[in-house]
């Protein structure tokens, strides 16, 4: 029971520390934008903050089976490979 309490307290502390760090970073960037761009810095800061929280990059995974394969679907249920050879789908 003591171990669970300690782990829960550490988890709560880490959430608070992470949120505080994120808020400090955002405040720092706001100050930098306001210093550089004055009033228009707020708009630039909002765009930057949205980009930080909404953009997710997919990891490059070269070992996937479909790596480098591009296909184009035609209207008559044929699939055209990159090299131009037709492949009929079932």
Buried (B, 14 or more C-beta within 10 A) or exposed (E): EEEEEEEEEEEEEEEEEEEEEEEEEBEEBBEBBBEEEEEEBEEBBEEBBEEEEEEEEEEEEEEEEEEEEEEEEEEEEEEBEEEEEEEEEE
